[in-house]
Amino acid sequence: MTNEEMEKLIKEYGQYAEEKGFRLNPDRKIVEGLVRALIARKENFGERYCPCRKMTNDKKVDKKIICPCDYHLEEIKKHGHCLCNLFVEDE
């Protein structure tokens, strides 16, 4: 993983969050750690599976946990952040 790769993904997730009306976690260390984990999962398993969710090794089931996962919008609405804290409510 390169710094360029990490910065590109942070920018991509930041733009996605802005389009959806929330934002990336303002704690840069949390964001960087999660993005590193997402990149590692992509390298190891072929997709950017959420590092906070358990994989089942069933690609059809695990498709739901590719970041941004199927659950993040509901979690942000209900708790103010997604499970892993990559995305948070916009203040």
matplotlib code that plots the C-alpha trace (Angstrom):
import matplotlib.pyplot as plt

x = [0.0, 1.3, 0.5, -1.0, -3.3, -4.4, -5.0, -7.0, -9.3, -9.7, -10.6, -13.1, -14.8, -14.8, -16.6, -19.0, -19.8, -20.3, -22.7, -24.8, -24.9, -22.5, -18.7, -15.6, -14.6, -12.7, -10.0, -7.5, -5.8, -9.0, -9.7, -6.1, -6.3, -9.6, -8.5, -5.3, -7.5, -9.8, -6.8, -5.4, -8.8, -8.9, -5.4, -6.1, -9.7, -10.4, -12.8, -12.8, -14.8, -15.6, -12.9, -15.5, -17.7, -17.1, -16.7, -18.5, -16.5, -19.8, -19.3, -23.1, -23.5, -20.2, -21.2, -23.3, -20.2, -18.1, -17.4, -19.5, -21.6, -25.3, -25.8, -23.9, -26.8, -29.1, -26.4, -25.5, -29.1, -29.6, -26.3, -24.6, -21.9, -21.4, -20.2, -16.5, -16.7, -15.4, -18.5, -20.2, -23.1, -22.4, -22.7]
y = [0.0, 3.4, 6.8, 7.7, 4.8, 5.6, 9.3, 8.5, 6.2, 8.8, 11.4, 8.9, 8.2, 11.8, 12.8, 9.9, 11.1, 14.7, 13.5, 11.6, 14.4, 13.1, 13.2, 11.3, 11.0, 14.2, 12.1, 11.5, 8.6, 6.7, 7.3, 6.2, 3.1, 2.0, 2.8, 0.7, -2.1, -1.8, -1.8, -4.9, -6.7, -5.8, -7.2, -10.4, -11.1, -9.2, -6.6, -3.8, -5.6, -3.6, -4.3, -4.1, -6.9, -10.6, -12.2, -15.4, -16.5, -16.6, -13.9, -13.4, -12.7, -10.8, -8.5, -6.6, -5.7, -4.1, -0.6, 1.4, -1.5, -2.0, -1.0, 2.4, 4.7, 3.3, 3.3, 6.9, 7.9, 5.9, 6.3, 9.3, 7.1, 3.8, 0.8, 1.4, 5.2, 5.9, 7.9, 10.3, 12.7, 16.1, 18.7]
z = [0.0, -0.9, 0.6, -2.8, -2.7, 0.8, 0.0, -3.1, -1.1, 1.7, -1.0, -2.6, 0.7, 1.7, -1.6, -1.1, 2.4, 1.3, -1.5, 1.0, 3.6, 6.2, 6.5, 7.3, 10.9, 11.8, 13.6, 10.8, 12.6, 12.8, 9.1, 8.1, 10.2, 8.7, 5.2, 5.7, 6.9, 3.9, 1.5, 3.2, 2.9, -0.8, -1.2, 0.8, -0.1, -3.3, -1.9, 0.6, 3.2, 6.3, 8.9, 11.7, 10.4, 10.3, 6.9, 6.2, 3.1, 1.2, -1.5, -1.8, 1.9, 2.3, -0.6, 2.0, 4.0, 1.1, 2.2, 2.2, 3.6, 3.3, 6.9, 7.1, 6.2, 8.9, 11.5, 10.8, 11.1, 14.3, 16.1, 14.4, 12.9, 11.1, 13.1, 12.4, 12.7, 9.2, 8.5, 11.0, 10.9, 9.5, 12.2]

ax = plt.figure().add_subplot(projection="3d")
ax.plot(x, y, z, "-o")
ax.set_aspect("equal")
plt.show()
